[in-house]
Amino acid sequence: MRIDVKAAARLLEGQDDILILSHGHPDGDTLGCGFALCRGLQKLNKRARVECADEIPDKYSYLWREVERPDFVPRFIVAVDVADTKLLGKAFESRYADQIDLCIDHHGSNILYAERTLLDASAGATCEVIFEVLKALHVEMDAQIADCIYTGLSTDTGCFRYSNATARTHRIAAEMIDCGADAAIINQVMFETKTRTYAALERLALDSLEMYFDGRAALVTVTQEMYRLSGSDESECDPIASLPRQIEGVLVGAMLREKVDGTFKVSIRTHRPVDAAALCKRMNGGGHPRAAGCQLEGPLERAKEELLSNIKAVLEA
Amino acid sequence: MRIDVKAAARLLEGQDDILILSHGHPDGDTLGCGFALCRGLQKLNKRARVECADEIPDKYSYLWREVERPDFVPRFIVAVDVADTKLLGKAFESRYADQIDLCIDHHGSNILYAERTLLDASAGATCEVIFEVLKALHVEMDAQIADCIYTGLSTDTGCFRYSNATARTHRIAAEMIDCGADAAIINQVMFETKTRTYAALERLALDSLEMYFDGRAALVTVTQEMYRLSGSDESECDPIASLPRQIEGVLVGAMLREKVDGTFKVSIRTHRPVDAAALCKRMNGGGHPRAAGCQLEGPLERAKEELLSNIKAVLEA
């Protein structure tokens, strides 16, 4: 059942011992949502904690500085920024898939798996929706919550760069800065800092750059071998996905990321008028109009062939 | 004489045949200011036009789509985002240096050369100040003005990434998006598009990367030879200045850019606690706390030596 912000707030008001789940391979939005909501509920004297199926990278540790992690048997489960139970991560999918009481999300592709879903696909980040829920719960904002919400806004919109950064996104960002969000430091950590291993991986990936269809599509590949050579790993890979689309004339940029099992995770970034979600849907994936993803079988040449034939079809449409 | 927003608006209200000057080697803020103010004054039925000593790159052409360029003998001259008459560019410095009636700026280093100066060093971009002047003039905002103001906000704050992007910056951005600013397209043009020649120049410049002082300083050099090899030129150089600071542990990132006359233009980007403006002041330059610049004599080794001895002094302070 779809519910609105007020109904979600009323629902949460009546609950306690609340487990909040982020998606696996966590990013700034799902974690910002999780810890902002958790801190907000704790400020209302509820027991709540955040869990993630995968390890959370250290760079996010400022998100839970002032968030407690109480032990309890969950009586209510909320998934934040999780469009599909598959995205909870393997361990959590089997444990929680049919037990989610409330999902709060901004992905138009949400499969409505939860008992109740608060979905606002016009939000640039799920943190915008969490902000509204916290307001409806009359939670007093503080610097910890502001850091969390700001992180989601900034990371999901490429630091306010993409079309999903709306006037509302900017207004919430302004309020979060007024509440003490350390915006410049957060952006420095999220966008301005390249580890030496990432810098090496980026160089290797860019060496693999290939252009197709008169320069309208560009592909980079990240292989397990590149992780070994650079000392990097999959957790550092995400920013590379946006590089191919930056080259002038490119409408579809793609990153093929080799998994340990030999399959490929594909990240698509597009410019108008190409719909990334529609392109990925052809390959059983999904996402947003300008950023989406899917999985393809290996080996690399087979994955590329399938990807390119779908890109071709979309460019010709 | 320093004046406030209201006084600047009253002053402009009483004038006509207004020439607006941007700084030379123009950027998104000085041009956004110029064309926003020009369009605003034209909407108040005044004659006004923008001039720049240097050629304006084509990518900015959307800023004057709906701005007229009437011919008249100026009776009032406004400089926007110009901290020093030297920055007007050679041709304009000799012609206009002692004739500027009003300067509107956000550089703390402004030398107060104009008859009257509206200076707000807390503004992330001079476009924030222009926005307030247009409000005080009761100019009705439109999509053209919104594109101009948004461009200044976005380009001068690294797309809202740096510490100069305040709550006010975000609130004005929100209002500009509501007024029709095409934010995503502007950011795509300003931040997301690499020409093939720029991409080649970037690769050459990164090959010159040197680290000093236990990795706390990083230098890249851009030479005339690199322009020849890449097919690029100085107009594409700016984004390279921010790359050295991105490497983890770097507090001072510098780009040395070889000019045709063999001197070097130095662009400094710092992280807290290093003050870029103070560093550049030691070398007769200036700017902002995190981004500043200066000129050094060649040859390259001499320029590097002078730069490094000043960086060393600042790091040891």
Interface residues (C-beta under 8 A of the other chain):
Chain A: S154 C159 F160 R161 Y162 S163 A165 T166 A167 R168 H170 R171 A173 A174 E175 I177 D178 A183 A184 N187 Q188 F191 E192 T193 K194 T195 R196 A199 R245 Q246 I247 E248 H271
Chain B: S154 C159 F160 R161 Y162 S163 A165 T166 A167 R168 H170 R171 A173 A174 E175 I177 D178 A183 A184 N187 Q188 F191 E192 T193 K194 T195 R196 A199 R245 Q246 I247 E248 H271
